Amino acid sequence: MRLDGSGCVLPDADVGGGTAAELHSVGAQPLLLQPNHHHIPFPFFCVGSAFSEDQCAVLEALFLQTNDWQHRDGAFYRCSLCDVSVKIPVSFQAEIVARMRAMTRLPLVDRVVVTAQRMLPGQVIGIHSDRPLLGYEIARLVVQLNKEWQPDHGGVLELFASPEGKAVFTVDPEYNTAFGFALHAESYHGVTEVTQPRKTVVFNFWHVANTPELAAYVQALFADLHFSELPAALDPVASSAESTLPEETTFRAGTAAIALQRLGYDDATIVTGYRHSAGLAVCDTGDAETDAAVLLADWMAYLYRDSFDLTRWNSLRNKLDRVEAVSRLMPAWQLCLPE
């Protein structure tokens, strides 16, 4: 389920029966202690006894209320989902964000979207990876609420090294256990068919440099994208590139050139940006603003055409670490490289 990320968390929301206070009392019981970290087939961690009994009871109550469930019944993804963010107090969310920052070592924003997930007998979730597309979440914490779970109940989380291979790690959906991971293109996982109802609460977290606000900016920048608006000076370079390079590469390079065009840069900078994004040359003009503009345009084109990649983002941050932002680039700079 994709969510709009607009904050959608109300302070001290009523979760029914006066139980919000139990979630507020996170200080009395430190949560998500002693995570067990793994790196195969991709980085993740598991936590036993993730929350207090009272906190688990409040999370379980989310499934007893009349909620606006969205039912997914495709061949690949069968379950029911409900956004319950407004029913989780802000103070409890803040505690979880703080722990996730420590465990993942990722710069996460305060925004949290919480989803209740329900699976009924016969339902299954196929093998997939949830890469962080533009404006999507970067990390998840999955909390299991299945009392008296037995192996024949199914609902086992399976982790894969590839979509065609066999599971290399399994996580039983035992009560009050948590599983956390950073999303990326190779985080393949699935859930086996259940024979008994399976209840899960999923906390979703955003990277500071891939927020819904950034998504809105990038989508507006590339709205009504037409390569015909690019300058004629680019034509021979683009024609030559298109005759030898993959379409995906030249399309992204053209998208980066569009960004530079719409940001008001001259023909020479647009050509430099295209060549850099196509891998035809490394941008090192000696002019700080030109180099910064080319690097930011390349990054935004990659985000728009592909997904948020931590390695690429860290490289961008390192290259522009000591470069002073210019006014023309300030909106993009602040969203792509926040303080």
Residue pairs with C-beta under 8 A, 6 or more apart in sequence:
1 70
1 81
1 83
1 115
2 136
3 83
3 113
3 115
3 204
4 212
5 111
5 113
5 135
5 206
5 211
5 212
6 212
7 111
8 83
8 85
8 86
8 113
9 85
9 86
9 88
9 90
9 93
9 111
9 112
10 86
10 90
11 89
11 90
12 20
12 24
12 89
12 90
12 91
13 20
13 86
13 87
13 88
13 89
14 20
14 87
15 23
15 58
15 61
15 62
15 87
15 88
15 89
16 61
16 65
16 87
17 61
19 54
19 57
19 58
19 61
20 58
20 89
22 52
22 54
22 55
22 57
22 58
23 55
23 58
23 88
23 89
23 91
23 92
24 89
24 91
24 92
25 54
26 55
26 91
26 92
26 95
28 52
29 51
29 52
29 55
31 50
31 51
31 52
31 55
31 95
31 96
31 99
32 47
32 50
32 51
32 96
32 99
32 103
32 141
32 178
33 47
33 49
34 47
34 48
35 45
35 46
35 47
35 103
35 180
36 45
36 46
36 47
37 43
37 44
37 45
37 103
38 44
38 45
38 46
38 169
40 161
40 168
40 169
41 159
41 160
41 161
41 168
41 169
41 186
41 188
42 159
42 181
42 184
42 186
42 187
42 188
43 181
43 182
44 159
44 179
44 180
44 181
45 103
45 179
45 180
45 181
46 171
46 177
46 178
46 179
46 180
47 177
47 178
47 179
47 180
48 176
48 177
49 176
49 177
50 143
50 176
50 177
50 178
51 59
51 143
51 176
55 92
56 145
56 175
56 176
59 143
59 145
59 201
60 145
60 199
62 82
62 84
62 87
62 116
62 201
63 116
63 118
63 145
63 199
65 87
67 82
67 84
67 116
68 82
68 83
69 80
69 81
69 82
69 118
70 80
70 81
70 82
71 80
72 78
72 79
72 80
72 81
75 126
76 125
76 126
76 128
77 125
77 126
77 128
78 119
78 122
78 123
78 124
78 125
79 117
79 118
79 119
79 123
79 125
80 117
80 118
80 119
80 120
81 115
81 116
81 117
81 118
82 115
82 116
82 118
83 113
83 114
83 115
84 114
84 115
84 116
84 201
85 112
85 113
85 114
87 114
88 112
88 114
93 110
93 112
93 114
93 203
94 110
96 112
96 141
96 203
97 108
97 110
97 112
97 205
100 106
100 108
100 139
100 141
100 180
100 203
100 205
101 107
101 108
103 180
104 139
104 180
104 182
106 138
106 139
106 182
106 205
106 207
107 207
107 208
107 209
108 138
108 139
108 205
108 206
108 207
108 208
109 205
109 206
109 207
109 208
109 211
111 205
111 206
111 211
112 203
112 204
112 205
113 137
113 203
113 204
114 201
114 202
114 203
114 204
115 201
115 202
115 204
116 199
116 200
116 201
116 202
117 199
117 200
117 201
117 202
118 197
118 198
118 199
118 200
119 125
119 155
119 191
119 194
119 197
119 198
119 200
120 194
120 197
121 194
121 195
121 196
121 197
122 193
122 194
123 193
123 194
124 190
124 191
124 192
124 193
124 194
125 190
125 191
126 190
127 158
127 160
127 163
127 188
127 189
127 190
128 163
128 188
128 189
128 190
129 163
129 183
129 184
129 185
129 186
129 187
129 188
129 189
130 136
130 140
130 183
130 187
131 183
131 184
131 185
131 187
131 307
131 308
132 138
132 183
132 184
132 207
132 210
132 307
132 308
133 307
133 308
134 210
134 214
134 215
134 218
134 219
134 303
134 304
134 307
134 308
135 210
135 211
135 212
135 214
135 215
135 216
136 183
136 210
136 307
136 308
137 183
137 204
137 205
137 206
138 182
138 183
138 205
138 206
138 207
138 210
138 308
139 180
139 181
139 182
139 183
139 204
139 205
139 207
140 180
140 181
140 183
140 202
140 203
140 204
140 205
141 178
141 179
141 180
141 202
141 203
141 205
142 157
142 178
142 179
142 180
142 200
142 201
142 202
143 176
143 177
143 178
143 200
143 201
143 202
143 203
144 173
144 174
144 175
144 176
144 177
144 178
144 179
144 199
144 200
145 175
145 176
145 199
145 200
145 201
146 153
146 155
146 173
146 174
146 175
146 196
146 198
146 199
147 175
148 175
149 155
149 172
149 173
149 174
149 175
149 196
151 172
152 195
153 173
153 194
153 195
153 196
153 198
154 192
154 193
154 194
154 195
154 196
154 198
155 173
155 191
155 192
155 193
155 194
155 196
155 198
156 170
156 171
156 172
156 173
156 191
156 192
157 170
157 171
157 172
157 173
157 179
157 189
157 190
157 191
158 167
158 169
158 170
158 171
158 189
158 190
158 191
158 192
159 167
159 168
159 169
159 170
159 171
159 188
159 189
160 166
160 167
160 168
160 188
160 189
160 190
161 168
161 186
161 188
162 186
162 188
163 188
171 177
171 179
173 198
173 200
181 187
182 310
184 309
184 310
185 307
191 198
206 212
207 308
207 310
208 338
209 308
209 313
209 335
209 336
209 337
209 338
210 303
210 308
211 335
213 335
214 303
214 335
214 336
217 331
217 332
217 335
218 300
218 303
218 304
219 304
221 259
221 262
221 263
221 300
221 332
222 255
222 258
222 259
222 304
225 255
225 258
227 238
227 254
227 258
229 258
229 261
230 238
230 254
230 257
230 258
230 261
230 270
231 261
231 267
231 270
233 267
233 268
233 270
233 271
234 257
234 267
234 270
234 271
234 274
237 271
237 274
237 275
237 280
238 250
238 253
238 254
238 274
241 249
241 250
241 253
241 274
241 278
241 280
242 250
245 278
245 279
248 305
249 278
249 279
250 278
251 305
252 277
252 278
252 301
252 302
252 305
252 306
253 273
253 274
253 275
253 277
253 278
253 301
254 274
255 277
255 301
255 304
255 305
256 273
256 274
256 276
256 277
256 294
256 297
256 298
256 300
256 301
257 270
257 271
257 273
257 274
257 277
257 297
258 301
259 273
259 296
259 297
259 300
259 301
260 269
260 270
260 273
260 293
260 294
260 297
261 270
263 293
263 297
263 328
263 329
263 332
264 328
265 273
265 290
265 293
269 290
269 293
269 294
272 281
272 283
272 285
272 290
272 294
273 283
273 293
273 294
273 297
273 298
274 280
275 281
275 283
276 282
276 283
276 294
276 295
276 298
277 297
277 298
277 301
283 290
283 291
283 294
283 295
284 291
285 291
285 294
288 323
288 324
289 326
289 328
289 329
291 323
292 320
292 323
292 325
292 326
292 329
292 333
293 328
293 329
295 316
295 319
295 320
296 316
296 320
296 329
296 332
296 333
296 336
299 312
299 313
299 316
299 336
300 332
300 336
302 309
302 312
316 336
316 337
317 337
320 333
320 337
325 333
325 334
